[in-house]
Amino acid sequence: MTQTNLTPIRFENAIWEGHLASEDTPEIEVRYRDQTLPDVELVEAEGGWTLRVPVPSSLLSEGVHSVVIWDQRSNHKLGDFTVISGSPVAEDMRAELALLRAELDMLKRAFRRLHGGNNL
């Protein structure tokens, strides 16, 4: 049995895509909220397999949603992806921006001290 490695490729048009490096045909299960997602595609590709996961519309709603990709043969997690949307994201982004501004102000003050108070 060979080691199966998953490399994310893209998430576009509600389809998450990854590349599975495996000599054998992988047995993959993709789960969201402890339910197996339907219509997952596994297509043979150069150097392994292409995994395509159609993202259900229920996952595209406010909050944080995680999808887990399992190797059924070894019962190991191969990877995951997360979708974050809605107002909590906006609040987090505003808080992050405020922190970045505060850090930039701190750096400006430090540079001014180093350069003898010259305006930068």
C-alpha positions as CSV (number, residue, x, y, z in Angstrom):
1,M,0.0,0.0,0.0
2,T,1.3,3.4,-0.9
3,Q,1.2,6.7,1.0
4,T,-1.5,9.0,-0.3
5,N,-0.7,12.8,-0.2
6,L,-3.3,15.5,-0.9
7,T,-2.2,18.9,-2.4
8,P,-4.9,21.6,-2.7
9,I,-5.1,23.1,-6.2
10,R,-8.0,25.6,-6.2
11,F,-11.4,26.6,-4.9
12,E,-13.4,28.2,-7.6
13,N,-17.1,28.3,-8.7
14,A,-18.2,26.3,-5.6
15,I,-15.8,23.4,-6.5
16,W,-12.8,22.6,-4.4
17,E,-10.1,20.7,-6.3
18,G,-7.0,18.9,-5.1
19,H,-4.4,16.5,-6.4
20,L,-3.9,13.1,-4.8
21,A,-0.5,11.5,-5.2
22,S,-1.1,7.8,-5.0
23,E,-0.2,4.8,-7.2
24,D,-3.4,2.9,-6.1
25,T,-6.9,4.1,-6.7
26,P,-7.7,6.1,-3.5
27,E,-10.8,5.4,-1.5
28,I,-11.8,8.9,-0.4
29,E,-14.6,10.1,1.8
30,V,-15.4,13.8,2.1
31,R,-17.4,14.9,5.2
32,Y,-19.2,18.0,6.3
33,R,-21.0,18.1,9.6
34,D,-20.4,14.4,10.0
35,Q,-22.2,13.7,6.7
36,T,-20.6,12.3,3.6
37,L,-20.8,14.8,0.7
38,P,-22.3,13.5,-2.5
39,D,-21.0,13.9,-6.1
40,V,-17.3,13.9,-5.2
41,E,-15.3,13.1,-8.3
42,L,-12.0,11.3,-8.4
43,V,-10.4,11.3,-11.9
44,E,-7.1,9.7,-12.9
45,A,-4.5,12.4,-13.7
46,E,-0.8,12.7,-14.4
47,G,1.1,11.6,-11.3
48,G,-2.0,10.5,-9.4
49,W,-5.6,11.6,-9.2
50,T,-7.7,14.8,-9.3
51,L,-10.2,15.2,-6.5
52,R,-13.2,17.5,-7.1
53,V,-15.6,18.4,-4.3
54,P,-18.8,20.3,-5.2
55,V,-19.4,22.6,-2.2
56,P,-23.1,22.4,-1.2
57,S,-25.0,25.7,-0.9
58,S,-25.7,25.0,2.8
59,L,-21.9,25.4,3.4
60,L,-22.0,28.8,1.8
61,S,-23.7,30.5,4.7
62,E,-22.7,32.7,7.6
63,G,-20.1,31.3,10.0
64,V,-17.2,28.9,9.8
65,H,-17.6,25.6,8.0
66,S,-15.0,22.9,7.7
67,V,-14.8,20.0,5.3
68,V,-12.6,17.0,6.0
69,I,-11.1,14.7,3.4
70,W,-10.4,11.1,4.6
71,D,-8.5,8.1,3.2
72,Q,-10.9,5.3,3.9
73,R,-8.3,2.6,3.5
74,S,-6.0,3.9,6.3
75,N,-8.7,5.8,8.1
76,H,-6.4,8.9,8.2
77,K,-7.3,12.5,7.5
78,L,-5.7,13.6,4.2
79,G,-6.7,17.3,4.4
80,D,-9.4,19.8,4.9
81,F,-10.7,23.1,3.8
82,T,-12.6,25.8,5.5
83,V,-15.2,28.4,4.3
84,I,-15.7,31.5,6.4
85,S,-18.4,34.0,5.6
86,G,-20.8,36.5,7.0
87,S,-20.6,39.3,9.6
88,P,-18.2,37.6,12.0
89,V,-15.6,37.8,9.2
90,A,-16.2,41.5,8.7
91,E,-15.7,42.1,12.4
92,D,-12.5,40.0,12.5
93,M,-11.2,41.9,9.4
94,R,-11.8,45.2,11.1
95,A,-10.1,44.1,14.3
96,E,-7.1,42.8,12.2
97,L,-6.9,46.1,10.3
98,A,-6.9,48.0,13.6
99,L,-4.0,45.9,14.9
100,L,-2.1,46.4,11.7
101,R,-2.6,50.2,12.0
102,A,-1.4,50.2,15.6
103,E,1.7,48.2,14.7
104,L,2.4,50.6,11.8
105,D,2.2,53.5,14.2
106,M,4.5,51.8,16.6
107,L,7.0,51.2,13.8
108,K,6.8,54.8,12.7
109,R,7.6,56.0,16.3
110,A,10.5,53.6,16.5
111,F,12.0,54.8,13.2
112,R,11.5,58.4,14.2
113,R,13.4,57.8,17.5
114,L,16.2,56.1,15.6
115,H,16.5,58.9,13.1
116,G,16.5,61.7,15.7
117,G,13.0,62.9,15.3
118,N,13.2,63.6,11.5
119,N,9.9,63.4,9.8
120,L,9.5,60.2,7.7
